[in-house]
Amino acid sequence: PPDRHITKSQALIKWINEQSYTGNFVIFDDDLREGYQKTNDFDIKNRFVFVSSKYGIIDDDLDKAKNILKGIY
């Protein structure tokens, strides 16, 4: 994001709010260090699927994402 002083979680919430987005979503991410720490503050912790930076998105990641979209955490 252009705002370098905010976390990834804050940037995601900012974008969702600016778009007036109300649908279901999944966030694929390969970086555990930045952004995830504040996800509880924004109620998006259950939306993250962490993927391997070495292997990318694998079948287990897709299964988890499908469950998130179905509302099964």
FENDA-V873644 format. One line per field, one symbol per residue. phi: phi as a letter, one per 40 degrees, with the letter a starting at -180 (. if undefined). burial: 1 if it has 24 or more other ideal C-beta (glycine too) atoms within 12 Angstrom, else 0. Layout:
BEGIN
phi = ???
burial = ???
END
This chain:
BEGIN
phi = .ccccbcdcccccdcdcccfcbccabbcabbccbhcdbcccbfbdcccbcbcccbgcbdcccccccccccgbc
burial = 0000000111111000000000000110100000110010010100111100000000000001100000000
END
